[in-house]
């Protein structure tokens, strides 16, 4: 299997000032064409560190992709280090990149300095990949290491410049190596904790074909996503096998599956609603607008989301949502009774098909023995029904709010599905 | 200087499915106590790859921090690999972590399985750092490599669990190594773009003492934060110098500074309001609840935040916020007129001291030549005034919503401050 490593150069990453997002983008692209990424590594702007890291990567993988270290102030080190490493005889000016540098600077109203001119110089050991979006040219080197031919690419660190270079890098890789195939399929589940899920699907997992690999990706907002990867088969066969395994998995955990790939609960709810031109509204206390915010993060949410009320203070619950003041007096705001009245109240206020309401204690203060921090009541109302459920979590304020919101959305998804089934019978 | 490397374990990072955010957080924390991070590396879930990477890091740095690979499922082999690497004689159960696993599962209504029980087992070569927020215990190992004592930490990959462990890791590092002194002070600014800001404060920056270093940390939600670091002086003197420099900076950019350290615009607004027992409400269209969600992310927000209306559909603007239907007909929902009526409407509905409203086009669709995607109107209302402002940005839906929200909050902060000044004269 053709292997790769991705190296990021820059002190700003080592001091935590910048999160490296280039590597994930490049890794995704390489995986998609069947290149196995074995290591991501970030190293400092020092010549010694760059050589050590690159030599190590060149020793162990067929392809090495370097990002960063090509800015106008730092490129002396990276470029001269690459020249030495690849046995260059000297530097030559790349006319096309020179022209692009000139154009970019003119557009910004900046005059071309010697530093800018130097950016068009490249080691004579490289093939230039023109950088259309920035001043630093991308470079491709062919080197012999460990008895094999290696490909080394040097890309700019600026994310959109690196991203723009990826297709050209993939093309070069495809023309140099015979690639195996690899396919992934990610199945999104919610509502079953990771350990319970793994027990539930153990028989299925144990019977997966040898060339299929399963990974668990747990996340408090997205639930547990299951990623199936299949190696070394043709696209059609690979997709057929992954489809068969998905069907088997669905037979075991059925309703816990809400989508695939980059899906989200709010997108799944959106699809459910759009099918029959239905609408929703929200009434949030402890989640403070987070549920509305998640719903409206989906493009086109205005087709089914009318709006919501954040009823943080009890006066808003009573005056705007028409919750009975006695309900709050008798049962408290964090109660089945209150949250159901909130759901009914917002549904009637906004005239939507469904509504969702939350009331709970996110913390750090406000808990009691009976209703500790982390307690939340969720209600969903629709034509002729209102259903509610209590959840309990333990975590920071932020994490509690995240979990309240995602569990509320999942509860809503399940209640809408149940309601639609009832209607069909 | 004490050095460290940070290793992330997990195929999900190598295939680009997840962006590693843990490493940047850990790197920031290590830098803050004077530890130099020399390498960040991500490797696969295979035993061989883990051993190779860890041995290499242990060879070259004093501290190695490993994240990931500690989940309860089958793809996690980190623990047994660490046991072998550190010469453990066997596994022992950690009673405290066992108790926490039990509590967490009970809270979720899940029964404890053998898989869960196994999570409380740790190699006898480690010191356990209890994980309060999750089931997998953190581990600390002392190992001899290259003739020196090394510290190896193993933390969970789940971001909030890793983050919660950082203070304990720092404490252990401080008690094992003599660290150089380094102090930081972060000044939070909003409203001046990075390049303009850097030009404006250039004379100040050029005159900073030699041992003071300035870093720019730009962020669409937090604004541009300026981090001053001072090296190699006693705490008292260091803090005095940073204080003097902060005063000079304040004289230049004054009102753009909203706080220090881990501050946020919503926390700054909260402080302003609490001083005189004032209250706020929100009316959001394009920001879809994000502003309410940011305000309620602050513990104790219930003291000053009454609630809000997410008026996504025009019917909600008209029926709940009492915006005149003719205003929308004449000027559109994204207009000075509409957003001012929204602010006035929610203020009167909820009876708060101030209110804020937003109406704009987050995209990707819905833009026009006159009002392109990225346009937003923001209004702030208070006793006897309503002020509004238009902003224009260019970015994805998510980035637009983030920027709309943070710029709206900053506008509100400035308007409240202005209003308070008017009252004093």
Interface residues (C-beta under 8 A of the other chain):
Chain A: X8 X13 X14 X15 X16 X17 X18 X19 X20 X21 X23 X24 X25 X26 X27 X28 X29 X30 X31 X37 X38 X39 X40 X41 X42 X43 X44 X49 X53 X184 X186 X193 X194 X195 X196 X198 X199 X205 X213 X214 X215 X216 X217 X218 X220 X227 X229 X282 X284 X287 X288 X289 X290 X291 X292 X293 X295 X296 X297 X299 X300 X301 X302 X305 X306 X307 X308 X309 X310 X311 X312 X313 X315 X316 X319 X320 X349 X350 X351 X363 X364 X365 X374 X392 X393 X394 X395 X396 X397 X398 X399 X401
Chain B: X8 X11 X12 X13 X14 X15 X16 X17 X18 X19 X20 X21 X23 X24 X25 X26 X27 X28 X29 X30 X31 X37 X38 X39 X40 X41 X42 X43 X44 X45 X49 X53 X71 X72 X73 X74 X75 X103 X104 X105 X107 X108 X110 X113 X115 X116 X133 X135 X158 X160 X164 X215 X217 X282 X284 X287 X288 X289 X290 X291 X292 X293 X295 X296 X297 X299 X300 X301 X302 X305 X306 X307 X308 X309 X310 X311 X312 X313 X315 X316 X319 X320 X349 X350 X351 X363 X364 X365 X397 X398 X401
